[in-house]
Amino acid sequence: MSELHQRNKLIIYLFWGCLLFGSISLYRFPQTIMAIISAAVPLGLLCTVLIWKRVATPYIMYITAIGFNIITYFYIDAGANIISTLILYWGLGIVSLYHNYRPLLLNGVIACILLNYFLMTKPAFESVDALSVNVFLIMMILVLIYQSQIGAKMFKNMSKSSNEAERARAEMETILTGVTESVGVLSQSSNLMHNNVLTTDRISKEVVTAFQEIASGVESQAQSVSDISNAMQQLNESAMQANAASVSMSNRSRETDQITQEGQDEIIRLTGTMSEVTDIVTSTAGLMTQMNEENQKIESIVSSIVGIAEQTNLLSLNASIEAAHAGEHGKGFAVVSNEIRKLAQSSHNASADIARILRSIQNNIAQVGDMVSNGLLVVESGKNSTDDIARLFEGIRNNTHQVLEQAEDLKDRSDHIRHASTLVLGEVNSVAAITEENTAAIEQVLASAEVQQQHVSETVISISNLNELAIKLDNLTRSS
């Protein structure tokens, strides 16, 4: 990307130079100069800003190709002769510096369009062989494209070779630096190793003794691990039993919750029935009160009838007396008054019977009213008891639900404990196996430590030889 940036800078310098010298060469055509400046300067400024900001670096080559063709258009338009078309090849040559066929192809296509445009519109080009000029331009474009491809490959190979050489040089310097440092470290290490090896014999003896003690301790540890494994096996069985018990308790709690829910539903229905009974008894009490009031009205009417019968009896008695005073003329009236007195007496007797019956009915109604009132109190008490039972069932259901939740939680925890117990049991078995392997390995290490004791003396001799070699390498690196 930095190489492309440098080429963009070179091309933009050439662009401004071409714009300057092209404007100077067209001093006789000020309008053309102004047209070139108005069209090319904004593109030049845009490319300059993009290069300065390092923005859109891969696309600046296409913008400059368009800018060169703008200058070419106005230059040919002002010159209007075949010589002025040479600027087309000048633009292609500058764009070919990118060694990239894409902007070169873009410039070539625009150049062909411009050339044919002027061949068809400018009278000065009528005598020019259009086919020959186009073939020559296309051949030049193809040659430049081929040349750009070759240049790009050469540049790529050169960059690759340069990078490889630089990388090899850096690696060589790194190796030399590492060798120098390694020689210094080797000298120090050989001295330290020589001193350390002198103590290795003493340490190896201590190691042999320590491994003997470790072997004894590992045997004891293996026995302890075996005991732990047996205990964990029993714990795992207990955890499985606890898990089964928790599952059973969870199922029983769920069944209890379901039964409690059914009982609560029955209590709710019973409460509704008791409310209906209360309404019926209340209505019955109202009807009994209304019946008692109607009975009292009937009794009042009977009293009126008794009074009327008594008055009628008195009137018939007076009529009989008057009929007796009248003699023969009053006999017929006496008979009538006598019948009236009989009817009045019958009415009086009937009214007395009705009054007696009404008093009996009234007493019965009063007794029924008392019984209805007592029944209403009993129903009210039963409704209150039903409400209390409903609240108790609600409390039982809530407690059962809490027990169910705790049973589910206990079941989950029991599952976790069982799972953890199984894992721990597996780990303990693994530890037991590893302990047995460690016992065998320690025995092997103990044997190896005894062999190592024999090699210590040989190592002392090797360290002495290594120390001499380190001194020679140090002298060699200093001389280089």
RANOR-V776023 format. One record per pair of residues at least 24 apart in sequence whose ideal C-beta (glycine too) atoms are under 10 Angstrom apart, sorted by the first residue. I is the first residue (numbers start at 0). J is the second residue. D is the distance in Angstrom with one decimal. If there is no record, write none. Layout:
BEGIN
I;J;D + I;J;D
END
This chain:
BEGIN
0;53;8.7 + 0;56;6.1 + 0;57;8.1 + 1;53;9.6 + 1;56;9.3 + 2;98;10.0 + 2;154;8.0 + 2;158;7.7 + 3;56;5.7 + 3;57;6.8 + 3;59;8.5 + 3;60;8.0 + 3;97;8.0 + 3;99;8.8 + 4;50;7.0 + 4;53;6.6 + 4;56;5.6 + 4;59;8.9 + 5;50;9.9 + 6;56;9.8 + 6;59;9.2 + 6;60;7.9 + 6;96;6.5 + 6;97;5.9 + 6;98;8.4 + 6;99;9.1 + 7;46;7.4 + 7;47;9.8 + 7;49;8.2 + 7;50;5.2 + 7;53;9.6 + 7;55;9.9 + 7;56;6.5 + 7;57;9.4 + 7;58;9.9 + 7;59;4.7 + 7;60;7.0 + 7;62;9.7 + 7;63;7.7 + 7;97;8.7 + 8;46;9.9 + 8;47;9.4 + 8;50;5.9 + 8;51;9.5 + 8;59;9.6 + 9;93;9.3 + 9;96;6.9 + 9;97;9.6 + 10;46;8.3 + 10;50;9.3 + 10;59;7.9 + 10;60;7.3 + 10;62;10.0 + 10;63;5.2 + 10;64;9.2 + 10;66;9.5 + 10;67;9.0 + 10;93;6.6 + 10;94;7.7 + 10;96;6.5 + 10;97;7.3 + 10;102;9.5 + 11;43;7.0 + 11;46;5.3 + 11;47;5.9 + 11;49;9.3 + 11;50;6.0 + 11;51;9.8 + 11;59;7.8 + 11;62;9.7 + 11;63;6.7 + 11;66;9.2 + 12;47;9.9 + 13;63;8.7 + 13;67;8.9 + 13;89;10.0 + 13;93;5.5 + 13;94;9.9 + 13;96;8.1 + 14;39;8.0 + 14;42;8.4 + 14;43;5.7 + 14;46;7.2 + 14;47;9.1 + 14;62;9.7 + 14;63;5.8 + 14;66;5.9 + 14;67;6.9 + 14;70;8.3 + 14;93;8.0 + 15;39;9.5 + 15;40;9.4 + 15;43;6.1 + 15;44;10.0 + 15;46;9.6 + 15;47;8.2 + 17;43;10.0 + 17;66;9.2 + 17;67;7.2 + 17;70;6.1 + 17;71;9.6 + 17;74;9.4 + 17;86;8.9 + 17;89;7.8 + 17;90;8.4 + 17;93;7.6 + 18;42;9.8 + 18;43;6.6 + 18;66;8.3 + 18;67;9.5 + 18;69;9.6 + 18;70;6.2 + 21;70;5.5 + 21;71;9.1 + 21;73;8.1 + 21;74;5.7 + 21;77;9.5 + 21;86;8.1 + 21;89;9.9 + 22;70;9.1 + 22;73;9.6 + 22;74;9.7 + 24;74;7.8 + 24;77;9.1 + 24;78;9.0 + 25;73;7.8 + 25;74;6.9 + 25;77;5.3 + 25;78;8.3 + 27;77;8.3 + 28;73;8.7 + 28;74;9.6 + 28;76;9.1 + 28;77;4.6 + 28;78;9.1 + 30;73;9.7 + 30;77;8.9 + 31;73;5.3 + 31;74;8.0 + 31;76;6.9 + 31;77;4.3 + 31;78;9.5 + 32;73;8.3 + 32;77;8.7 + 33;73;9.7 + 34;69;9.2 + 34;72;9.2 + 34;73;5.5 + 34;76;8.6 + 34;77;9.1 + 35;69;7.2 + 35;70;5.9 + 35;71;10.0 + 35;72;8.8 + 35;73;4.5 + 35;74;7.7 + 35;76;9.8 + 35;77;8.9 + 36;73;9.5 + 37;69;9.9 + 37;73;9.9 + 38;65;9.9 + 38;66;8.5 + 38;69;4.8 + 38;70;8.4 + 38;72;8.5 + 38;73;7.4 + 39;65;9.5 + 39;66;5.5 + 39;67;8.7 + 39;68;9.8 + 39;69;5.0 + 39;70;5.5 + 39;72;9.9 + 39;73;8.2 + 40;66;9.4 + 41;66;9.3 + 41;69;10.0 + 42;66;4.2 + 42;67;9.5 + 42;69;7.0 + 42;70;9.7 + 43;69;9.9 + 43;70;9.8 + 57;99;9.5 + 57;101;9.8 + 58;102;9.5 + 59;97;9.8 + 59;102;9.3 + 60;94;7.4 + 60;96;9.6 + 60;97;5.2 + 60;99;6.5 + 60;101;7.7 + 60;102;4.2 + 60;103;9.1 + 60;105;8.8 + 60;106;9.5 + 61;94;9.6 + 61;99;9.9 + 61;101;7.6 + 61;102;5.4 + 61;105;6.0 + 61;106;9.1 + 62;102;9.2 + 63;90;9.6 + 63;93;8.2 + 63;94;7.3 + 63;97;8.9 + 63;102;7.6 + 63;106;9.1 + 64;90;7.7 + 64;91;9.3 + 64;93;9.0 + 64;94;5.2 + 64;97;8.9 + 64;101;9.2 + 64;102;4.6 + 64;103;7.8 + 64;104;9.3 + 64;105;5.1 + 64;106;4.3 + 64;107;9.3 + 64;108;9.8 + 64;109;7.5 + 64;110;9.7 + 65;102;9.3 + 65;105;7.7 + 65;106;8.3 + 65;109;7.3 + 66;90;9.3 + 67;91;8.7 + 67;93;6.4 + 67;94;6.7 + 67;102;9.9 + 67;106;6.7 + 67;109;8.9 + 67;110;9.2 + 68;94;9.6 + 68;105;8.9 + 68;106;6.5 + 68;108;9.6 + 68;109;4.5 + 68;110;6.7 + 68;112;8.9 + 68;113;6.6 + 69;109;9.4 + 69;113;10.0 + 71;106;9.3 + 71;109;8.4 + 71;110;7.2 + 71;113;6.3 + 71;114;9.6 + 72;109;8.9 + 72;110;10.0 + 72;112;9.9 + 72;113;5.8 + 72;116;8.6 + 72;117;8.8 + 75;113;6.9 + 75;114;8.5 + 75;116;9.2 + 75;117;5.7 + 75;121;8.3 + 75;124;9.6 + 76;113;9.3 + 76;116;9.6 + 76;117;7.5 + 76;120;9.3 + 76;121;8.2 + 78;117;9.8 + 78;121;9.7 + 78;123;8.8 + 79;117;8.0 + 79;120;9.9 + 79;121;5.4 + 79;122;8.3 + 79;123;4.8 + 79;124;8.1 + 80;121;8.7 + 80;123;5.4 + 80;124;8.1 + 80;127;9.6 + 81;117;9.6 + 81;118;9.8 + 81;121;9.8 + 81;123;7.6 + 81;124;6.7 + 81;126;8.7 + 81;127;5.6 + 81;132;8.0 + 83;117;8.7 + 83;121;9.8 + 83;123;9.2 + 84;110;9.2 + 84;113;8.7 + 84;114;6.3 + 84;117;7.3 + 84;118;9.1 + 84;124;8.4 + 84;127;8.7 + 84;132;7.4 + 84;136;8.5 + 86;110;9.5 + 86;113;9.8 + 87;111;8.8 + 87;113;7.0 + 87;114;6.3 + 87;117;9.9 + 87;132;9.8 + 87;136;6.7 + 87;139;8.7 + 87;140;9.7 + 88;135;9.2 + 88;136;7.7 + 88;139;6.1 + 88;140;9.4 + 88;143;9.0 + 91;136;8.6 + 91;139;6.6 + 91;140;6.5 + 91;142;9.7 + 91;143;5.6 + 91;144;9.6 + 92;139;9.2 + 92;143;7.5 + 94;143;8.2 + 94;147;8.9 + 95;140;9.6 + 95;142;9.5 + 95;143;4.7 + 95;144;8.4 + 95;146;6.6 + 95;147;5.5 + 95;150;8.1 + 96;147;8.9 + 96;150;9.0 + 97;147;7.2 + 97;150;9.1 + 97;151;8.8 + 98;146;8.3 + 98;147;4.8 + 98;148;8.0 + 98;149;8.5 + 98;150;3.9 + 98;151;4.4 + 98;152;8.9 + 98;153;8.4 + 98;154;5.9 + 98;155;9.3 + 99;144;9.6 + 99;147;6.1 + 99;148;9.1 + 99;150;9.1 + 99;151;6.6 + 100;140;9.8 + 100;143;8.6 + 100;144;4.6 + 100;145;8.5 + 100;146;9.6 + 100;147;5.2 + 100;148;6.0 + 100;151;8.0 + 101;144;9.5 + 101;147;9.3 + 102;147;9.2 + 103;140;7.2 + 103;143;5.7 + 103;144;5.6 + 103;146;9.2 + 103;147;5.6 + 103;148;9.7 + 104;140;7.5 + 104;141;9.9 + 104;143;9.5 + 104;144;6.4 + 104;147;9.4 + 106;140;8.2 + 106;143;9.1 + 107;136;7.7 + 107;137;7.7 + 107;139;8.3 + 107;140;3.7 + 107;141;8.5 + 107;143;7.7 + 107;144;7.6 + 108;140;8.5 + 110;136;6.5 + 110;137;9.7 + 110;139;9.2 + 110;140;7.4 + 111;136;6.2 + 111;137;7.0 + 111;140;7.7 + 175;476;8.7 + 175;479;8.5 + 178;472;8.4 + 178;475;9.7 + 178;476;6.9 + 178;479;9.6 + 179;472;9.7 + 179;473;9.5 + 179;476;5.4 + 179;477;9.2 + 179;479;9.0 + 180;476;9.9 + 181;469;9.9 + 181;472;8.6 + 181;476;9.4 + 182;469;7.0 + 182;470;9.8 + 182;471;9.7 + 182;472;4.7 + 182;473;5.4 + 182;474;9.6 + 182;475;8.1 + 182;476;5.2 + 182;477;9.1 + 183;469;9.3 + 183;472;9.7 + 183;473;7.4 + 183;476;8.5 + 184;469;9.5 + 185;465;8.0 + 185;466;9.4 + 185;468;8.3 + 185;469;4.7 + 185;470;9.9 + 185;472;6.8 + 185;473;8.2 + 186;466;8.2 + 186;468;10.0 + 186;469;4.6 + 186;470;7.2 + 186;472;8.0 + 186;473;5.5 + 187;469;8.8 + 188;462;9.9 + 188;465;8.8 + 188;466;9.7 + 188;469;8.0 + 189;462;6.7 + 189;463;9.0 + 189;464;9.7 + 189;465;5.2 + 189;466;4.3 + 189;467;8.8 + 189;468;8.1 + 189;469;4.6 + 189;470;8.5 + 190;462;9.6 + 190;466;7.0 + 190;469;8.4 + 191;462;10.0 + 192;458;8.8 + 192;459;9.9 + 192;461;9.6 + 192;462;5.3 + 192;465;7.4 + 192;466;8.1 + 192;469;9.9 + 193;459;8.0 + 193;462;5.0 + 193;463;7.0 + 193;465;8.5 + 193;466;5.8 + 194;462;9.5 + 195;458;10.0 + 195;462;8.7 + 196;455;7.1 + 196;456;9.5 + 196;458;5.5 + 196;459;5.2 + 196;460;9.7 + 196;461;8.8 + 196;462;5.2 + 196;463;9.2 + 197;455;9.5 + 197;459;7.4 + 197;462;9.3 + 198;455;10.0 + 199;451;8.6 + 199;452;9.1 + 199;454;9.5 + 199;455;5.1 + 199;456;9.8 + 199;458;7.0 + 199;459;8.3 + 199;462;9.8 + 200;451;9.9 + 200;452;7.2 + 200;455;4.8 + 200;456;7.7 + 200;458;9.5 + 200;459;8.4 + 201;455;9.6 + 202;455;9.2 + 203;448;6.4 + 203;449;8.8 + 203;451;5.6 + 203;452;4.8 + 203;453;9.5 + 203;454;9.1 + 203;455;5.9 + 204;448;9.1 + 204;449;10.0 + 204;452;6.8 + 204;455;9.6 + 205;448;9.9 + 206;444;8.9 + 206;445;9.1 + 206;448;5.2 + 206;449;9.8 + 206;451;8.0 + 206;452;8.7 + 207;444;9.8 + 207;445;6.9 + 207;446;9.9 + 207;448;4.8 + 207;449;6.1 + 207;451;8.7 + 207;452;6.8 + 208;448;9.5 + 209;445;9.6 + 209;448;8.9 + 210;441;6.2 + 210;442;8.8 + 210;444;6.0 + 210;445;4.4 + 210;446;9.4 + 210;447;9.3 + 210;448;5.7 + 210;449;9.2 + 211;441;9.3 + 211;445;6.6 + 211;448;9.4 + 213;437;9.1 + 213;438;9.7 + 213;441;5.8 + 213;444;8.7 + 213;445;8.4 + 214;437;9.6 + 214;438;7.1 + 214;441;5.0 + 214;442;6.3 + 214;444;9.0 + 214;445;6.2 + 215;441;9.8 + 216;441;9.3 + 217;434;6.7 + 217;435;9.2 + 217;437;5.8 + 217;438;4.9 + 217;439;9.7 + 217;440;9.3 + 217;441;5.7 + 217;442;9.2 + 218;434;9.2 + 218;438;6.4 + 218;441;9.4 + 220;430;9.3 + 220;431;9.9 + 220;434;5.9 + 220;437;8.4 + 220;438;8.6 + 221;430;9.7 + 221;431;7.2 + 221;433;10.0 + 221;434;4.7 + 221;435;6.2 + 221;437;8.4 + 221;438;6.0 + 222;434;9.4 + 223;431;9.8 + 223;434;8.9 + 224;427;6.9 + 224;428;9.1 + 224;430;5.6 + 224;431;4.6 + 224;432;9.3 + 224;433;8.9 + 224;434;5.1 + 224;435;8.8 + 225;427;9.4 + 225;431;6.2 + 225;434;8.7 + 225;435;9.6 + 227;423;9.5 + 227;424;9.8 + 227;427;5.6 + 227;428;10.0 + 227;430;8.1 + 227;431;8.1 + 228;424;7.4 + 228;427;4.9 + 228;428;6.0 + 228;430;8.2 + 228;431;5.4 + 229;427;9.5 + 230;424;9.8 + 230;427;8.8 + 231;420;7.1 + 231;421;9.5 + 231;423;5.9 + 231;424;4.6 + 231;425;9.3 + 231;426;8.9 + 231;427;5.0 + 231;428;8.5 + 232;420;9.5 + 232;424;6.4 + 232;427;8.8 + 232;428;9.2 + 234;416;9.2 + 234;420;5.7 + 234;423;8.1 + 234;424;7.9 + 235;416;9.6 + 235;417;7.5 + 235;419;9.7 + 235;420;4.5 + 235;421;6.1 + 235;422;9.9 + 235;423;8.0 + 235;424;5.0 + 235;425;9.7 + 235;427;9.9 + 236;420;9.0 + 236;424;9.9 + 237;416;9.5 + 237;417;9.6 + 237;420;8.4 + 238;413;7.2 + 238;414;9.4 + 238;415;9.7 + 238;416;5.0 + 238;417;4.5 + 238;418;8.9 + 238;419;8.2 + 238;420;4.3 + 238;421;8.2 + 238;423;9.9 + 238;424;9.6 + 239;413;9.1 + 239;416;9.6 + 239;417;5.8 + 239;420;8.1 + 239;421;8.8 + 240;413;9.7 + 240;417;9.6 + 241;409;8.8 + 241;410;9.9 + 241;412;9.5 + 241;413;5.3 + 241;416;7.2 + 241;417;7.7 + 241;420;9.8 + 242;409;9.5 + 242;410;7.4 + 242;412;9.4 + 242;413;4.2 + 242;414;6.2 + 242;415;9.6 + 242;416;7.4 + 242;417;4.7 + 242;418;9.4 + 242;420;9.5 + 243;413;8.7 + 243;417;9.5 + 244;409;9.1 + 244;410;9.6 + 244;413;8.1 + 245;406;6.8 + 245;407;8.9 + 245;408;9.4 + 245;409;4.8 + 245;410;4.4 + 245;411;8.8 + 245;412;8.0 + 245;413;4.3 + 245;414;8.3 + 245;416;9.6 + 245;417;9.6 + 246;406;9.0 + 246;409;9.6 + 246;410;5.8 + 246;413;7.9 + 246;414;9.0 + 247;406;9.4 + 247;410;9.6 + 248;402;8.6 + 248;403;9.4 + 248;405;9.3 + 248;406;5.0 + 248;407;9.7 + 248;409;7.2 + 248;410;7.9 + 248;413;9.8 + 249;402;9.6 + 249;403;7.2 + 249;404;9.9 + 249;405;9.4 + 249;406;4.2 + 249;407;5.7 + 249;408;9.5 + 249;409;7.5 + 249;410;4.9 + 249;411;9.6 + 249;413;9.6 + 250;403;9.9 + 250;406;8.6 + 250;410;9.6 + 251;402;9.4 + 251;403;9.5 + 251;406;8.1 + 252;399;6.7 + 252;400;8.8 + 252;401;9.5 + 252;402;5.1 + 252;403;4.2 + 252;404;8.8 + 252;405;8.3 + 252;406;4.4 + 252;407;8.2 + 252;409;9.8 + 252;410;9.9 + 253;399;9.2 + 253;402;9.9 + 253;403;5.9 + 253;406;8.0 + 253;407;8.8 + 254;399;9.8 + 254;403;9.8 + 255;395;8.8 + 255;396;9.3 + 255;398;9.7 + 255;399;5.1 + 255;400;9.7 + 255;402;7.6 + 255;403;7.8 + 255;406;9.9 + 256;395;9.6 + 256;396;6.9 + 256;398;9.8 + 256;399;4.6 + 256;400;6.0 + 256;401;9.9 + 256;402;8.1 + 256;403;5.2 + 256;404;9.9 + 256;406;9.9 + 257;399;9.2 + 257;403;9.9 + 258;395;9.9 + 258;396;9.8 + 258;399;8.7 + 259;392;6.5 + 259;393;9.2 + 259;394;9.9 + 259;395;5.3 + 259;396;4.5 + 259;397;9.3 + 259;398;8.9 + 259;399;5.1 + 259;400;8.6 + 260;392;8.9 + 260;396;6.3 + 260;399;8.7 + 260;400;9.4 + 261;392;9.9 + 262;388;9.0 + 262;389;9.7 + 262;391;9.8 + 262;392;5.5 + 262;395;8.0 + 262;396;8.4 + 263;388;9.5 + 263;389;7.0 + 263;391;9.6 + 263;392;4.3 + 263;393;6.5 + 263;395;8.1 + 263;396;5.7 + 264;392;9.3 + 265;388;9.9 + 265;389;9.8 + 265;392;8.8 + 266;385;6.5 + 266;386;8.9 + 266;387;9.9 + 266;388;5.5 + 266;389;4.5 + 266;390;9.3 + 266;391;8.8 + 266;392;5.3 + 266;393;8.9 + 267;385;9.3 + 267;389;6.6 + 267;392;8.9 + 267;393;10.0 + 269;381;9.2 + 269;382;9.5 + 269;385;5.5 + 269;388;8.2 + 269;389;8.4 + 270;381;9.9 + 270;382;7.1 + 270;385;4.9 + 270;386;6.6 + 270;388;8.7 + 270;389;5.9 + 271;385;9.5 + 272;382;9.8 + 272;385;8.8 + 273;378;6.6 + 273;379;9.1 + 273;381;5.7 + 273;382;4.4 + 273;383;9.3 + 273;384;8.9 + 273;385;5.3 + 273;386;8.9 + 274;378;9.4 + 274;382;6.7 + 274;385;9.1 + 276;374;9.0 + 276;375;9.6 + 276;377;9.9 + 276;378;5.3 + 276;381;8.1 + 276;382;8.3 + 277;374;9.8 + 277;375;7.2 + 277;378;5.0 + 277;379;6.6 + 277;381;8.7 + 277;382;5.9 + 278;378;9.6 + 279;374;9.9 + 279;375;10.0 + 279;378;8.8 + 280;371;6.2 + 280;372;9.0 + 280;373;10.0 + 280;374;5.4 + 280;375;4.7 + 280;376;9.5 + 280;377;8.9 + 280;378;5.4 + 280;379;8.9 + 281;371;8.9 + 281;375;6.4 + 281;378;8.8 + 281;379;9.6 + 282;371;9.9 + 283;367;8.7 + 283;368;9.4 + 283;370;9.9 + 283;371;5.4 + 283;374;8.3 + 283;375;8.6 + 284;367;9.4 + 284;368;6.8 + 284;370;9.9 + 284;371;4.6 + 284;372;6.4 + 284;374;8.6 + 284;375;6.1 + 285;371;9.4 + 286;368;10.0 + 286;371;9.1 + 287;364;6.0 + 287;365;8.9 + 287;367;5.8 + 287;368;4.6 + 287;369;9.6 + 287;370;9.3 + 287;371;5.8 + 287;372;9.1 + 288;364;9.0 + 288;368;6.9 + 288;371;9.3 + 290;360;8.6 + 290;361;9.4 + 290;364;5.8 + 290;367;8.9 + 290;368;8.9 + 291;360;9.2 + 291;361;6.6 + 291;364;5.0 + 291;365;7.1 + 291;367;9.4 + 291;368;6.8 + 292;364;10.0 + 293;364;9.7 + 294;357;5.9 + 294;358;9.1 + 294;360;5.9 + 294;361;5.1 + 294;363;9.9 + 294;364;6.4 + 294;365;9.9 + 295;357;8.7 + 295;361;7.5 + 297;353;7.9 + 297;354;9.3 + 297;356;9.9 + 297;357;5.9 + 297;360;8.9 + 297;361;9.5 + 298;353;8.6 + 298;354;6.5 + 298;357;5.0 + 298;358;7.6 + 298;360;9.5 + 298;361;7.4 + 300;350;9.4 + 300;353;9.2 + 300;357;9.8 + 301;349;9.1 + 301;350;5.1 + 301;351;8.6 + 301;352;9.5 + 301;353;5.0 + 301;354;5.0 + 301;355;9.8 + 301;356;9.4 + 301;357;6.5 + 302;350;8.0 + 302;354;7.4 + 303;350;9.1 + 304;346;6.4 + 304;347;8.5 + 304;349;8.3 + 304;350;4.7 + 304;353;8.0 + 304;354;9.3 + 305;346;8.0 + 305;347;6.0 + 305;348;9.8 + 305;349;9.5 + 305;350;4.3 + 305;351;7.0 + 305;353;9.1 + 305;354;7.3 + 306;347;9.6 + 306;350;9.1 + 307;343;8.3 + 307;346;7.6 + 307;347;9.3 + 307;350;8.9 + 308;340;9.9 + 308;342;8.4 + 308;343;4.6 + 308;344;7.4 + 308;345;8.3 + 308;346;4.0 + 308;347;4.0 + 308;348;8.7 + 308;349;8.6 + 308;350;6.2 + 308;351;9.4 + 309;343;7.5 + 309;344;9.7 + 309;346;9.3 + 309;347;6.5 + 309;350;9.6 + 310;343;8.3 + 311;339;6.3 + 311;340;7.7 + 311;342;7.5 + 311;343;3.8 + 311;344;9.2 + 311;346;7.3 + 311;347;8.7 + 312;339;8.3 + 312;340;5.5 + 312;341;9.4 + 312;342;9.2 + 312;343;4.1 + 312;344;6.3 + 312;346;8.9 + 312;347;6.9 + 313;340;9.2 + 313;343;8.6 + 314;339;7.6 + 314;340;8.8 + 314;343;8.3 + 315;339;4.2 + 315;340;3.7 + 315;341;8.5 + 315;342;8.5 + 315;343;6.1 + 315;344;9.2 + 316;340;6.5 + 316;343;9.4
END
